Amino acid sequence: MPKEFVIVGLLALAGFLIGGVYSTWKTARGLAMLLGVGAVLAVGGAIAWLAG
């Protein structure tokens, strides 16, 4: 699989998770923070994949 597909997939996953943070922030802050951590990890993975 080309490197760019993985990077775009991870960034798309991060965007999806950030949307989940936005939609759950008022009702379930614990879940929203967990989704935020996942989004940060996905962006970090995309950056690491790009650098590697």
Contacts in CASP RR format, 6 or more apart in sequence:
PFRMAT RR
TARGET T0000
AUTHOR 0000-0000-0000
METHOD contacts of the structure
MODEL  1
MPKEFVIVGLLALAGFLIGGVYSTWKTARGLAMLLGVGAVLAVGGAIAWL
AG
3 49 0 8 1.000
3 50 0 8 1.000
6 46 0 8 1.000
6 49 0 8 1.000
7 46 0 8 1.000
7 49 0 8 1.000
7 50 0 8 1.000
9 46 0 8 1.000
10 42 0 8 1.000
10 43 0 8 1.000
10 44 0 8 1.000
10 45 0 8 1.000
10 46 0 8 1.000
10 49 0 8 1.000
11 42 0 8 1.000
11 43 0 8 1.000
11 46 0 8 1.000
13 39 0 8 1.000
13 42 0 8 1.000
14 38 0 8 1.000
14 39 0 8 1.000
14 40 0 8 1.000
14 42 0 8 1.000
14 43 0 8 1.000
14 46 0 8 1.000
15 39 0 8 1.000
15 42 0 8 1.000
17 35 0 8 1.000
17 36 0 8 1.000
17 38 0 8 1.000
17 39 0 8 1.000
17 42 0 8 1.000
18 35 0 8 1.000
18 36 0 8 1.000
18 39 0 8 1.000
19 35 0 8 1.000
20 32 0 8 1.000
20 35 0 8 1.000
21 32 0 8 1.000
21 33 0 8 1.000
21 35 0 8 1.000
21 36 0 8 1.000
21 39 0 8 1.000
24 31 0 8 1.000
24 32 0 8 1.000
24 35 0 8 1.000
25 32 0 8 1.000
END
